[in-house]
Amino acid sequence: MSTLPRIAVTPGEPAGIGPDICLNLAKHAFDAQLVFVTDIQLLRERAQMLNEQVTVIPWDGTTRAHTPGVLSVLQENMFTSVRPGELDVANAQFVLNTLAVAVDACLDHTFDALVTGPVQKSVINDAGIVFSGHTEFLAQRCEAPLPVMMLTTENLRVALVTTHLPLREIPPHITRARVQQVLEILYADLQNKYGIDDPAILVCGLNPHAGEDGHLGTEEITEITPAITELRARGWNITGPLPADTLFTPRYLDDADAVLAMYHDQGLPVLKYAGFGNAINVTLGLPIIRTSVDHGTAMTLAGSGKANANSLILAVNTAIDMIRRRR
């Protein structure tokens, strides 16, 4: 690219550590311009509280210059003042407004990617707004039929067939069509966003021991295997279904580019154990690039100066890499 890419950053929950770690970004140089979609007063107040020597200015809407120590803000007004560590339903809509503005600006190519800080789902729901998570909100805003959540850390990528569902509701969603569609999205984005020409993907079974030939469940036989067989017939390098308790071992992972888990707590505990704080969340299947942190709002750390910005820094750098690799 002849000019610096431009990335929208949303801090997320204003009472959490999102503003803190966004201010930390000002200490680092990036091969991109970062524009923070939030209330300028929020960042200024948090900078003063943390004694951060950061200049927070309105973004003029045109420049692509990047200056360490300076944060450019696309203004979105809060509904009430913020006290770190204290949730307030009055600002729930503000959080969603920042996301909506940032997504729309990515869709119209004002920004080249979106990086998001952590949100607090509970306070948004307590405000009477139905919200199950970033992934679902972004998909609806982008009119993407099937978003795929993937977390990544060094040498490990884990994507999910289902995301924020209670355990009892998961099996009906493990269908041949859904598994195949998720694999198609995962395969395409490993090529387009990661530059992997022939991705090798491992697929978890749903049940213990991948169903034990039908003795511990039949979803592997009726749904997962047929989806894999269809895609392997295209020449794709997909292996499974494998028992999740043995798939996450070097014997399998050393030659894999990604793992597809059937549900949230099947794959993500392993990834977060391997790289918590040095991992990120990526949403696949969107018409925009979106990366995010691997952690929550950490309310008890907000305003303390103890928040770790490593995951947000990694999310920004990953977004930059994806922009430059984009096909």
Summary of the structure (lengths in Angstrom):
residues: 327
radius of gyration: 20.2
end to end distance: 12.6
largest distance: 63.1
contacts: 1138
relative contact order: 0.18
helix: 41%
strand: 19%
